[in-house]
Amino acid sequence: MTERPGEAIQAMRSKETINISHGGQMDHVSSCNVFTTFKSKKKMSGPRIAHATLKGPSVVKEIIIGITLGLAAGGLWKMHHWNEQKKTRTFYDLLEKGEISVIAEEE
């Protein structure tokens, strides 16, 4: 094989060395180091991150969440209902006392 200037990497037939040329200068690098870095990924150092694993739904958890949401919605509905009852009771009390009338006054 003939070597040309500016050629990035020229692999020789022997698997012992690889010739890397940069502007006509030659560096001899062991092919084992170069080829192993391409083939296998090195593990990075540092703490391992625990990833969440996907699991199926928990029946007990779903029941507890359902009961909690049902009680919260029921409590809000009852508070609304009690407020409407209070308004109705106040209206009829005022009507009975004669403070208000349902008949429109003529002018």
Secondary structure as GFF3:
##gff-version 3
##sequence-region A 1 107
A	DSSP	beta_strand	9	11	.	.	.	ID=ss1
A	DSSP	beta_strand	17	22	.	.	.	ID=ss2
A	DSSP	beta_strand	25	30	.	.	.	ID=ss3
A	DSSP	alpha_helix	31	39	.	.	.	ID=ss4
A	DSSP	alpha_helix	59	97	.	.	.	ID=ss5
###
